[in-house]
Amino acid sequence: MILEIIWACWHLPLFFISGTGQHQLPFGLFLLNTVALSILFTWVYNNTSGSILMSILLHTAVNGWASVIPIYPSAANSLRPYAIATALLIIIAALIVLVFGARTLTGQVDRATSSR
């Protein structure tokens, strides 16, 4: 959750710059999106032996698919696609926590059971 707060604050200036993706989004919805993505990125990092490369590739993919699928309000003329994408990310993040447990997000994986 600390990472999510830092990440949201890092992007905060973009909400005031016209022409950026964040400028057209409600901050609350963006915050929910970053919570879900923080869980996803942390899980990928912790489950690829701390691979920054895999986290960077996932971040690039997340940024890139938004240009392929018009989810931003300026492209879709609606906030609905972004809200649906955010809901899907929340579902994926919740499934990760439910299936793998919250301990996989802290890096405290039980080595005895994870090597099987």
Secondary structure by P-SEA (a helix, b strand, c coil): caaaaaaaaaacccccccccccccccaaaaaaaaaaaaaaaaaaaaaacccaaaaaaaaaaaaaaaaaccccccccccaaaaaaaaaaaaaaaaaaaaaccccccccccccccccc
